[in-house]
Amino acid sequence: MSKESAGLKSWRRKQPRGAIMKPETFDKIVADMMAKGYSRERAEKIAGSAYWGSAESKYKSYQHRKYSKKGGK
């Protein structure tokens, strides 16, 4: 079961490819983890965790900008 919120998932689907993490960055994380001795499956899970951490950070930043506009609604 995934721990990401529905709002985060909805926001992520609207983002263009590479807006959260460039594919090259994801591949580099996988390669670095494999070089450290992790299996490909484990390396992809680590890269996926980094991806979702980045997505959550960018989503929170988006939410902050959305709700903190001066004089806004």
N, C-alpha and C positions, 0 to 999 in steps of 0.2 A: 504494500500500500504506500502510496506516495504522500509525502508530507507537505508538498507545495500547495499553496492556497489556490482556490478557484480563480480569484482575481489575478494572481500572478500568472497562472496558466493562460488565462484569457488575454492578458496583456502581451505575453510572450508570443502567442500565435500571430499577433498583429505586427510584430517586429520583422523588418527585412532580414534576410540571411546575413549573418556576420555582424549584426548590430549588438548582440550581447557578447559573443566571443567569436573571433575569426576562426574559420575552420583550420587554418594553419596553426593557430595557438593550441587548439584542441589536439591536433595531431602531434605537436611538439611535446605537450604534456604526456601523451601516451608513449611517445618514443623515449622520453626521459625516464619515465617509470619503468619501461621495459629494460632500459639500460641499467637500471638499479636492481634488476632481477625479478621484477613482478611479472606475472603472466599477463598476456594481452587482455584477458577478461578483467582482471583486477585493475590494470592500468586504465582501461576504458571507464571503469567505475570511478576511479580517482578523478579522471578528467571530467566525467559527468558531474561529479560532486562540485568540482571547481566551476563548471558551467552554471549549475544551478545557484551556487553562491554568488556568482557574478550577476546572474539574472535577478536574484532577490535584491541585491544591492542597488541595481539600476531601477528596479521597480519601486523600491522605497524612495529613491531620489525623485522619481516621477511623481509618486503620491505626494511627497512633500511639496514639490513645485505646484502640483495641481491644487492643493488645499491651502497653501500659504500665500496666495496672491493678495497684496494689499488692496483693500476696498473691493475685493472679489466676493464671489458667492461661496 
